[in-house]
Amino acid sequence: MGKKEKDKRVHPYKVIEKHETAAWADIHKVKPVSNVAIPSEAAVRDAKDWVDANQK
């Protein structure tokens, strides 16, 4: 077994998401029946700006 194969087993994946910047990370309120998180307006605005800047 080569070094490269061993490294894949030890570190099978690499996390690339930053959940602290996700719109759902800054929860403004939660709907009572469905338990759906409603993000703050600032989080929604930041998410929209990110999407607009990163369109293909």
Predicted model as a PDB file, atoms N, CA, C, CB and O in Angstrom, pLDDT in the B-factor column:
MODEL        1                                                                  
ATOM      1  N   MET A   1       0.847  -1.168   0.000  1.00 52.00           N  
ATOM      2  CA  MET A   1       0.000   0.000   0.000  1.00 52.00           C  
ATOM      3  C   MET A   1       0.894   1.233   0.000  1.00 52.00           C  
ATOM      4  CB  MET A   1      -0.964  -0.003   1.217  1.00 52.00           C  
ATOM      5  O   MET A   1       1.770   1.380   0.852  1.00 52.00           O  
ATOM      6  N   GLY A   2       0.658   2.123  -0.976  1.00 55.00           N  
ATOM      7  CA  GLY A   2       1.450   3.344  -1.076  1.00 55.00           C  
ATOM      8  C   GLY A   2       0.987   4.412  -0.094  1.00 55.00           C  
ATOM      9  O   GLY A   2      -0.079   4.300   0.511  1.00 55.00           O  
ATOM     10  N   LYS A   3       1.801   5.440   0.052  1.00 57.00           N  
ATOM     11  CA  LYS A   3       1.489   6.528   0.978  1.00 57.00           C  
ATOM     12  C   LYS A   3       0.190   7.233   0.582  1.00 57.00           C  
ATOM     13  CB  LYS A   3       2.645   7.537   1.022  1.00 57.00           C  
ATOM     14  O   LYS A   3      -0.594   7.609   1.453  1.00 57.00           O  
ATOM     15  N   LYS A   4      -0.043   7.415  -0.705  1.00 57.00           N  
ATOM     16  CA  LYS A   4      -1.230   8.118  -1.172  1.00 57.00           C  
ATOM     17  C   LYS A   4      -2.506   7.360  -0.793  1.00 57.00           C  
ATOM     18  CB  LYS A   4      -1.164   8.318  -2.689  1.00 57.00           C  
ATOM     19  O   LYS A   4      -3.491   7.970  -0.379  1.00 57.00           O  
ATOM     20  N   GLU A   5      -2.487   6.029  -0.935  1.00 56.00           N  
ATOM     21  CA  GLU A   5      -3.651   5.217  -0.577  1.00 56.00           C  
ATOM     22  C   GLU A   5      -3.919   5.287   0.925  1.00 56.00           C  
ATOM     23  CB  GLU A   5      -3.441   3.757  -1.011  1.00 56.00           C  
ATOM     24  O   GLU A   5      -5.074   5.355   1.347  1.00 56.00           O  
ATOM     25  N   LYS A   6      -2.876   5.271   1.720  1.00 57.00           N  
ATOM     26  CA  LYS A   6      -3.029   5.331   3.170  1.00 57.00           C  
ATOM     27  C   LYS A   6      -3.643   6.671   3.584  1.00 57.00           C  
ATOM     28  CB  LYS A   6      -1.665   5.123   3.868  1.00 57.00           C  
ATOM     29  O   LYS A   6      -4.513   6.710   4.454  1.00 57.00           O  
ATOM     30  N   ASP A   7      -3.197   7.767   2.965  1.00 57.00           N  
ATOM     31  CA  ASP A   7      -3.727   9.092   3.285  1.00 57.00           C  
ATOM     32  C   ASP A   7      -5.222   9.181   2.998  1.00 57.00           C  
ATOM     33  CB  ASP A   7      -2.981  10.164   2.493  1.00 57.00           C  
ATOM     34  O   ASP A   7      -5.953   9.824   3.752  1.00 57.00           O  
ATOM     35  N   LYS A   8      -5.687   8.552   1.929  1.00 57.00           N  
ATOM     36  CA  LYS A   8      -7.109   8.574   1.599  1.00 57.00           C  
ATOM     37  C   LYS A   8      -7.932   7.866   2.670  1.00 57.00           C  
ATOM     38  CB  LYS A   8      -7.350   7.922   0.235  1.00 57.00           C  
ATOM     39  O   LYS A   8      -9.050   8.289   2.963  1.00 57.00           O  
ATOM     40  N   ARG A   9      -7.404   6.806   3.253  1.00 60.00           N  
ATOM     41  CA  ARG A   9      -8.144   6.081   4.290  1.00 60.00           C  
ATOM     42  C   ARG A   9      -8.181   6.873   5.588  1.00 60.00           C  
ATOM     43  CB  ARG A   9      -7.518   4.703   4.535  1.00 60.00           C  
ATOM     44  O   ARG A   9      -9.192   6.861   6.290  1.00 60.00           O  
ATOM     45  N   VAL A  10      -7.104   7.554   5.911  1.00 61.00           N  
ATOM     46  CA  VAL A  10      -7.034   8.303   7.160  1.00 61.00           C  
ATOM     47  C   VAL A  10      -7.894   9.554   7.070  1.00 61.00           C  
ATOM     48  CB  VAL A  10      -5.579   8.674   7.492  1.00 61.00           C  
ATOM     49  O   VAL A  10      -8.579   9.895   8.035  1.00 61.00           O  
ATOM     50  N   HIS A  11      -7.877  10.248   5.933  1.00 60.00           N  
ATOM     51  CA  HIS A  11      -8.636  11.474   5.715  1.00 60.00           C  
ATOM     52  C   HIS A  11      -9.544  11.285   4.489  1.00 60.00           C  
ATOM     53  CB  HIS A  11      -7.676  12.700   5.521  1.00 60.00           C  
ATOM     54  O   HIS A  11      -9.232  11.778   3.405  1.00 60.00           O  
ATOM     55  N   PRO A  12     -10.662  10.572   4.660  1.00 62.00           N  
ATOM     56  CA  PRO A  12     -11.477  10.216   3.498  1.00 62.00           C  
ATOM     57  C   PRO A  12     -12.177  11.407   2.844  1.00 62.00           C  
ATOM     58  CB  PRO A  12     -12.503   9.205   3.902  1.00 62.00           C  
ATOM     59  O   PRO A  12     -12.551  11.318   1.674  1.00 62.00           O  
ATOM     60  N   TYR A  13     -12.364  12.496   3.546  1.00 67.00           N  
ATOM     61  CA  TYR A  13     -13.025  13.653   2.956  1.00 67.00           C  
ATOM     62  C   TYR A  13     -12.470  14.937   3.567  1.00 67.00           C  
ATOM     63  CB  TYR A  13     -14.556  13.571   3.160  1.00 67.00           C  
ATOM     64  O   TYR A  13     -11.828  14.921   4.618  1.00 67.00           O  
ATOM     65  N   LYS A  14     -12.727  16.018   2.900  1.00 67.00           N  
ATOM     66  CA  LYS A  14     -12.262  17.313   3.360  1.00 67.00           C  
ATOM     67  C   LYS A  14     -13.478  18.239   3.428  1.00 67.00           C  
ATOM     68  CB  LYS A  14     -11.143  17.892   2.417  1.00 67.00           C  
ATOM     69  O   LYS A  14     -14.161  18.422   2.420  1.00 67.00           O  
ATOM     70  N   VAL A  15     -13.755  18.817   4.573  1.00 64.00           N  
ATOM     71  CA  VAL A  15     -14.904  19.693   4.741  1.00 64.00           C  
ATOM     72  C   VAL A  15     -14.606  21.028   4.070  1.00 64.00           C  
ATOM     73  CB  VAL A  15     -15.245  19.888   6.244  1.00 64.00           C  
ATOM     74  O   VAL A  15     -13.567  21.640   4.317  1.00 64.00           O  
ATOM     75  N   ILE A  16     -15.535  21.477   3.211  1.00 65.00           N  
ATOM     76  CA  ILE A  16     -15.321  22.732   2.513  1.00 65.00           C  
ATOM     77  C   ILE A  16     -16.387  23.775   2.847  1.00 65.00           C  
ATOM     78  CB  ILE A  16     -15.292  22.488   1.025  1.00 65.00           C  
ATOM     79  O   ILE A  16     -16.215  24.953   2.531  1.00 65.00           O  
ATOM     80  N   GLU A  17     -17.480  23.362   3.479  1.00 68.00           N  
ATOM     81  CA  GLU A  17     -18.537  24.307   3.805  1.00 68.00           C  
ATOM     82  C   GLU A  17     -18.201  25.091   5.066  1.00 68.00           C  
ATOM     83  CB  GLU A  17     -19.865  23.579   3.977  1.00 68.00           C  
ATOM     84  O   GLU A  17     -17.548  24.580   5.976  1.00 68.00           O  
ATOM     85  N   LYS A  18     -18.654  26.326   5.104  1.00 68.00           N  
ATOM     86  CA  LYS A  18     -18.532  27.140   6.306  1.00 68.00           C  
ATOM     87  C   LYS A  18     -19.951  27.382   6.813  1.00 68.00           C  
ATOM     88  CB  LYS A  18     -17.768  28.501   6.025  1.00 68.00           C  
ATOM     89  O   LYS A  18     -20.640  28.279   6.329  1.00 68.00           O  
ATOM     90  N   HIS A  19     -20.374  26.606   7.758  1.00 69.00           N  
ATOM     91  CA  HIS A  19     -21.748  26.690   8.232  1.00 69.00           C  
ATOM     92  C   HIS A  19     -22.020  27.950   9.031  1.00 69.00           C  
ATOM     93  CB  HIS A  19     -22.072  25.492   9.064  1.00 69.00           C  
ATOM     94  O   HIS A  19     -23.177  28.354   9.152  1.00 69.00           O  
ATOM     95  N   GLU A  20     -20.994  28.582   9.579  1.00 67.00           N  
ATOM     96  CA  GLU A  20     -21.241  29.799  10.352  1.00 67.00           C  
ATOM     97  C   GLU A  20     -21.674  30.961   9.465  1.00 67.00           C  
ATOM     98  CB  GLU A  20     -19.996  30.183  11.131  1.00 67.00           C  
ATOM     99  O   GLU A  20     -22.207  31.950   9.967  1.00 67.00           O  
ATOM    100  N   THR A  21     -21.453  30.859   8.143  1.00 63.00           N  
ATOM    101  CA  THR A  21     -21.886  31.912   7.232  1.00 63.00           C  
ATOM    102  C   THR A  21     -23.178  31.568   6.506  1.00 63.00           C  
ATOM    103  CB  THR A  21     -20.807  32.194   6.226  1.00 63.00           C  
ATOM    104  O   THR A  21     -23.642  32.355   5.682  1.00 63.00           O  
ATOM    105  N   ALA A  22     -23.763  30.424   6.787  1.00 67.00           N  
ATOM    106  CA  ALA A  22     -25.005  30.015   6.137  1.00 67.00           C  
ATOM    107  C   ALA A  22     -26.177  30.844   6.660  1.00 67.00           C  
ATOM    108  CB  ALA A  22     -25.267  28.512   6.363  1.00 67.00           C  
ATOM    109  O   ALA A  22     -26.167  31.305   7.801  1.00 67.00           O  
ATOM    110  N   ALA A  23     -27.194  31.027   5.800  1.00 62.00           N  
ATOM    111  CA  ALA A  23     -28.356  31.835   6.187  1.00 62.00           C  
ATOM    112  C   ALA A  23     -29.069  31.249   7.405  1.00 62.00           C  
ATOM    113  CB  ALA A  23     -29.336  31.946   5.016  1.00 62.00           C  
ATOM    114  O   ALA A  23     -29.624  31.994   8.212  1.00 62.00           O  
ATOM    115  N   TRP A  24     -29.058  29.935   7.543  1.00 65.00           N  
ATOM    116  CA  TRP A  24     -29.762  29.324   8.675  1.00 65.00           C  
ATOM    117  C   TRP A  24     -28.961  29.406   9.974  1.00 65.00           C  
ATOM    118  CB  TRP A  24     -30.078  27.873   8.365  1.00 65.00           C  
ATOM    119  O   TRP A  24     -29.473  29.041  11.032  1.00 65.00           O  
ATOM    120  N   ALA A  25     -27.728  29.873   9.914  1.00 71.00           N  
ATOM    121  CA  ALA A  25     -26.911  29.951  11.124  1.00 71.00           C  
ATOM    122  C   ALA A  25     -27.346  31.109  12.028  1.00 71.00           C  
ATOM    123  CB  ALA A  25     -25.437  30.107  10.752  1.00 71.00           C  
ATOM    124  O   ALA A  25     -27.158  31.055  13.243  1.00 71.00           O  
ATOM    125  N   ASP A  26     -27.929  32.158  11.429  1.00 80.00           N  
ATOM    126  CA  ASP A  26     -28.387  33.322  12.190  1.00 80.00           C  
ATOM    127  C   ASP A  26     -29.916  33.274  12.243  1.00 80.00           C  
ATOM    128  CB  ASP A  26     -27.877  34.671  11.544  1.00 80.00           C  
ATOM    129  O   ASP A  26     -30.587  34.008  11.517  1.00 80.00           O  
ATOM    130  N   ILE A  27     -30.455  32.423  13.091  1.00 84.00           N  
ATOM    131  CA  ILE A  27     -31.901  32.196  13.160  1.00 84.00           C  
ATOM    132  C   ILE A  27     -32.579  33.348  13.894  1.00 84.00           C  
ATOM    133  CB  ILE A  27     -32.213  30.853  13.862  1.00 84.00           C  
ATOM    134  O   ILE A  27     -32.229  33.682  15.026  1.00 84.00           O  
ATOM    135  N   HIS A  28     -33.558  33.945  13.217  1.00 87.00           N  
ATOM    136  CA  HIS A  28     -34.321  35.045  13.797  1.00 87.00           C  
ATOM    137  C   HIS A  28     -35.466  34.507  14.649  1.00 87.00           C  
ATOM    138  CB  HIS A  28     -34.864  35.969  12.694  1.00 87.00           C  
ATOM    139  O   HIS A  28     -35.697  34.972  15.765  1.00 87.00           O  
ATOM    140  N   LYS A  29     -36.189  33.506  14.100  1.00 91.00           N  
ATOM    141  CA  LYS A  29     -37.275  32.854  14.846  1.00 91.00           C  
ATOM    142  C   LYS A  29     -37.529  31.479  14.245  1.00 91.00           C  
ATOM    143  CB  LYS A  29     -38.581  33.717  14.820  1.00 91.00           C  
ATOM    144  O   LYS A  29     -36.997  31.150  13.185  1.00 91.00           O  
ATOM    145  N   VAL A  30     -38.336  30.685  14.918  1.00 90.00           N  
ATOM    146  CA  VAL A  30     -38.674  29.339  14.462  1.00 90.00           C  
ATOM    147  C   VAL A  30     -40.196  29.226  14.390  1.00 90.00           C  
ATOM    148  CB  VAL A  30     -38.070  28.245  15.412  1.00 90.00           C  
ATOM    149  O   VAL A  30     -40.897  29.618  15.323  1.00 90.00           O  
ATOM    150  N   LYS A  31     -40.701  28.688  13.280  1.00 91.00           N  
ATOM    151  CA  LYS A  31     -42.145  28.500  13.145  1.00 91.00           C  
ATOM    152  C   LYS A  31     -42.580  27.423  14.134  1.00 91.00           C  
ATOM    153  CB  LYS A  31     -42.536  28.108  11.676  1.00 91.00           C  
ATOM    154  O   LYS A  31     -41.937  26.378  14.228  1.00 91.00           O  
ATOM    155  N   PRO A  32     -43.657  27.664  14.868  1.00 92.00           N  
ATOM    156  CA  PRO A  32     -44.039  26.756  15.959  1.00 92.00           C  
ATOM    157  C   PRO A  32     -44.453  25.359  15.521  1.00 92.00           C  
ATOM    158  CB  PRO A  32     -45.152  27.355  16.723  1.00 92.00           C  
ATOM    159  O   PRO A  32     -44.013  24.381  16.127  1.00 92.00           O  
ATOM    160  N   VAL A  33     -45.278  25.232  14.496  1.00 93.00           N  
ATOM    161  CA  VAL A  33     -45.796  23.913  14.118  1.00 93.00           C  
ATOM    162  C   VAL A  33     -44.776  23.113  13.311  1.00 93.00           C  
ATOM    163  CB  VAL A  33     -47.085  24.064  13.314  1.00 93.00           C  
ATOM    164  O   VAL A  33     -44.535  21.941  13.601  1.00 93.00           O  
ATOM    165  N   SER A  34     -44.177  23.745  12.298  1.00 92.00           N  
ATOM    166  CA  SER A  34     -43.263  23.030  11.407  1.00 92.00           C  
ATOM    167  C   SER A  34     -41.827  23.013  11.903  1.00 92.00           C  
ATOM    168  CB  SER A  34     -43.304  23.642  10.044  1.00 92.00           C  
ATOM    169  O   SER A  34     -41.012  22.240  11.400  1.00 92.00           O  
ATOM    170  N   ASN A  35     -41.501  23.852  12.881  1.00 88.00           N  
ATOM    171  CA  ASN A  35     -40.153  23.939  13.441  1.00 88.00           C  
ATOM    172  C   ASN A  35     -39.127  24.368  12.390  1.00 88.00           C  
ATOM    173  CB  ASN A  35     -39.749  22.596  14.043  1.00 88.00           C  
ATOM    174  O   ASN A  35     -37.967  23.957  12.434  1.00 88.00           O  
ATOM    175  N   VAL A  36     -39.577  25.207  11.437  1.00 88.00           N  
ATOM    176  CA  VAL A  36     -38.705  25.718  10.382  1.00 88.00           C  
ATOM    177  C   VAL A  36     -38.023  26.993  10.869  1.00 88.00           C  
ATOM    178  CB  VAL A  36     -39.507  25.987   9.075  1.00 88.00           C  
ATOM    179  O   VAL A  36     -38.676  27.894  11.395  1.00 88.00           O  
ATOM    180  N   ALA A  37     -36.724  27.059  10.692  1.00 86.00           N  
ATOM    181  CA  ALA A  37     -35.961  28.232  11.117  1.00 86.00           C  
ATOM    182  C   ALA A  37     -36.120  29.356  10.101  1.00 86.00           C  
ATOM    183  CB  ALA A  37     -34.468  27.877  11.299  1.00 86.00           C  
ATOM    184  O   ALA A  37     -36.004  29.133   8.896  1.00 86.00           O  
ATOM    185  N   ILE A  38     -36.386  30.560  10.590  1.00 89.00           N  
ATOM    186  CA  ILE A  38     -36.488  31.748   9.756  1.00 89.00           C  
ATOM    187  C   ILE A  38     -35.244  32.597  10.018  1.00 89.00           C  
ATOM    188  CB  ILE A  38     -37.813  32.553  10.054  1.00 89.00           C  
ATOM    189  O   ILE A  38     -35.039  33.061  11.140  1.00 89.00           O  
ATOM    190  N   PRO A  39     -34.411  32.806   8.991  1.00 87.00           N  
ATOM    191  CA  PRO A  39     -33.183  33.580   9.198  1.00 87.00           C  
ATOM    192  C   PRO A  39     -33.477  35.069   9.359  1.00 87.00           C  
ATOM    193  CB  PRO A  39     -32.219  33.365   8.030  1.00 87.00           C  
ATOM    194  O   PRO A  39     -34.554  35.540   8.995  1.00 87.00           O  
ATOM    195  N   SER A  40     -32.526  35.792   9.898  1.00 88.00           N  
ATOM    196  CA  SER A  40     -32.666  37.241  10.033  1.00 88.00           C  
ATOM    197  C   SER A  40     -32.580  37.886   8.650  1.00 88.00           C  
ATOM    198  CB  SER A  40     -31.573  37.821  10.983  1.00 88.00           C  
ATOM    199  O   SER A  40     -32.094  37.274   7.699  1.00 88.00           O  
ATOM    200  N   GLU A  41     -33.055  39.127   8.549  1.00 91.00           N  
ATOM    201  CA  GLU A  41     -32.994  39.841   7.271  1.00 91.00           C  
ATOM    202  C   GLU A  41     -31.553  40.043   6.814  1.00 91.00           C  
ATOM    203  CB  GLU A  41     -33.699  41.194   7.385  1.00 91.00           C  
ATOM    204  O   GLU A  41     -31.254  39.960   5.623  1.00 91.00           O  
ATOM    205  N   ALA A  42     -30.676  40.306   7.755  1.00 88.00           N  
ATOM    206  CA  ALA A  42     -29.270  40.501   7.405  1.00 88.00           C  
ATOM    207  C   ALA A  42     -28.673  39.222   6.804  1.00 88.00           C  
ATOM    208  CB  ALA A  42     -28.464  40.933   8.646  1.00 88.00           C  
ATOM    209  O   ALA A  42     -27.902  39.288   5.847  1.00 88.00           O  
ATOM    210  N   ALA A  43     -29.024  38.071   7.360  1.00 84.00           N  
ATOM    211  CA  ALA A  43     -28.508  36.800   6.838  1.00 84.00           C  
ATOM    212  C   ALA A  43     -29.043  36.524   5.442  1.00 84.00           C  
ATOM    213  CB  ALA A  43     -28.876  35.643   7.776  1.00 84.00           C  
ATOM    214  O   ALA A  43     -28.318  36.027   4.580  1.00 84.00           O  
ATOM    215  N   VAL A  44     -30.312  36.848   5.218  1.00 86.00           N  
ATOM    216  CA  VAL A  44     -30.903  36.657   3.887  1.00 86.00           C  
ATOM    217  C   VAL A  44     -30.228  37.595   2.882  1.00 86.00           C  
ATOM    218  CB  VAL A  44     -32.443  36.911   3.922  1.00 86.00           C  
ATOM    219  O   VAL A  44     -29.921  37.185   1.763  1.00 86.00           O  
ATOM    220  N   ARG A  45     -30.000  38.835   3.271  1.00 90.00           N  
ATOM    221  CA  ARG A  45     -29.344  39.809   2.401  1.00 90.00           C  
ATOM    222  C   ARG A  45     -27.927  39.355   2.053  1.00 90.00           C  
ATOM    223  CB  ARG A  45     -29.309  41.192   3.074  1.00 90.00           C  
ATOM    224  O   ARG A  45     -27.510  39.438   0.898  1.00 90.00           O  
ATOM    225  N   ASP A  46     -27.195  38.876   3.050  1.00 86.00           N  
ATOM    226  CA  ASP A  46     -25.830  38.388   2.806  1.00 86.00           C  
ATOM    227  C   ASP A  46     -25.834  37.183   1.873  1.00 86.00           C  
ATOM    228  CB  ASP A  46     -25.148  38.020   4.131  1.00 86.00           C  
ATOM    229  O   ASP A  46     -24.980  37.073   0.994  1.00 86.00           O  
ATOM    230  N   ALA A  47     -26.795  36.277   2.063  1.00 83.00           N  
ATOM    231  CA  ALA A  47     -26.884  35.088   1.209  1.00 83.00           C  
ATOM    232  C   ALA A  47     -27.203  35.485  -0.222  1.00 83.00           C  
ATOM    233  CB  ALA A  47     -27.952  34.112   1.739  1.00 83.00           C  
ATOM    234  O   ALA A  47     -26.620  34.944  -1.161  1.00 83.00           O  
ATOM    235  N   LYS A  48     -28.128  36.432  -0.398  1.00 90.00           N  
ATOM    236  CA  LYS A  48     -28.472  36.899  -1.748  1.00 90.00           C  
ATOM    237  C   LYS A  48     -27.268  37.563  -2.410  1.00 90.00           C  
ATOM    238  CB  LYS A  48     -29.660  37.885  -1.698  1.00 90.00           C  
ATOM    239  O   LYS A  48     -26.997  37.324  -3.587  1.00 90.00           O  
ATOM    240  N   ASP A  49     -26.554  38.386  -1.670  1.00 91.00           N  
ATOM    241  CA  ASP A  49     -25.361  39.033  -2.225  1.00 91.00           C  
ATOM    242  C   ASP A  49     -24.332  38.002  -2.660  1.00 91.00           C  
ATOM    243  CB  ASP A  49     -24.741  39.988  -1.199  1.00 91.00           C  
ATOM    244  O   ASP A  49     -23.702  38.158  -3.706  1.00 91.00           O  
ATOM    245  N   TRP A  50     -24.156  36.954  -1.871  1.00 86.00           N  
ATOM    246  CA  TRP A  50     -23.191  35.898  -2.197  1.00 86.00           C  
ATOM    247  C   TRP A  50     -23.631  35.176  -3.479  1.00 86.00           C  
ATOM    248  CB  TRP A  50     -23.057  34.885  -1.014  1.00 86.00           C  
ATOM    249  O   TRP A  50     -22.811  34.914  -4.359  1.00 86.00           O  
ATOM    250  N   VAL A  51     -24.923  34.859  -3.577  1.00 89.00           N  
ATOM    251  CA  VAL A  51     -25.424  34.154  -4.759  1.00 89.00           C  
ATOM    252  C   VAL A  51     -25.271  35.036  -5.994  1.00 89.00           C  
ATOM    253  CB  VAL A  51     -26.906  33.743  -4.568  1.00 89.00           C  
ATOM    254  O   VAL A  51     -24.834  34.568  -7.045  1.00 89.00           O  
ATOM    255  N   ASP A  52     -25.630  36.309  -5.867  1.00 92.00           N  
ATOM    256  CA  ASP A  52     -25.514  37.215  -7.007  1.00 92.00           C  
ATOM    257  C   ASP A  52     -24.054  37.347  -7.479  1.00 92.00           C  
ATOM    258  CB  ASP A  52     -26.076  38.597  -6.637  1.00 92.00           C  
ATOM    259  O   ASP A  52     -23.793  37.418  -8.680  1.00 92.00           O  
ATOM    260  N   ALA A  53     -23.128  37.378  -6.549  1.00 91.00           N  
ATOM    261  CA  ALA A  53     -21.718  37.518  -6.892  1.00 91.00           C  
ATOM    262  C   ALA A  53     -21.124  36.235  -7.457  1.00 91.00           C  
ATOM    263  CB  ALA A  53     -20.936  37.947  -5.680  1.00 91.00           C  
ATOM    264  O   ALA A  53     -20.121  36.290  -8.170  1.00 91.00           O  
ATOM    265  N   ASN A  54     -21.710  35.091  -7.160  1.00 88.00           N  
ATOM    266  CA  ASN A  54     -21.135  33.809  -7.577  1.00 88.00           C  
ATOM    267  C   ASN A  54     -21.965  33.072  -8.609  1.00 88.00           C  
ATOM    268  CB  ASN A  54     -20.952  32.932  -6.389  1.00 88.00           C  
ATOM    269  O   ASN A  54     -21.881  31.847  -8.704  1.00 88.00           O  
ATOM    270  N   GLN A  55     -22.764  33.789  -9.385  1.00 81.00           N  
ATOM    271  CA  GLN A  55     -23.531  33.154 -10.450  1.00 81.00           C  
ATOM    272  C   GLN A  55     -22.605  32.759 -11.579  1.00 81.00           C  
ATOM    273  CB  GLN A  55     -24.639  34.086 -10.964  1.00 81.00           C  
ATOM    274  O   GLN A  55     -21.581  33.401 -11.813  1.00 81.00           O  
ATOM    275  N   LYS A  56     -22.971  31.700 -12.277  1.00 69.00           N  
ATOM    276  CA  LYS A  56     -22.158  31.239 -13.410  1.00 69.00           C  
ATOM    277  C   LYS A  56     -22.543  31.988 -14.654  1.00 69.00           C  
ATOM    278  CB  LYS A  56     -22.315  29.728 -13.633  1.00 69.00           C  
ATOM    279  O   LYS A  56     -21.975  31.749 -15.720  1.00 69.00           O  
TER     280      LYS A  56                                                      
ENDMDL                                                                          
END                                                                             
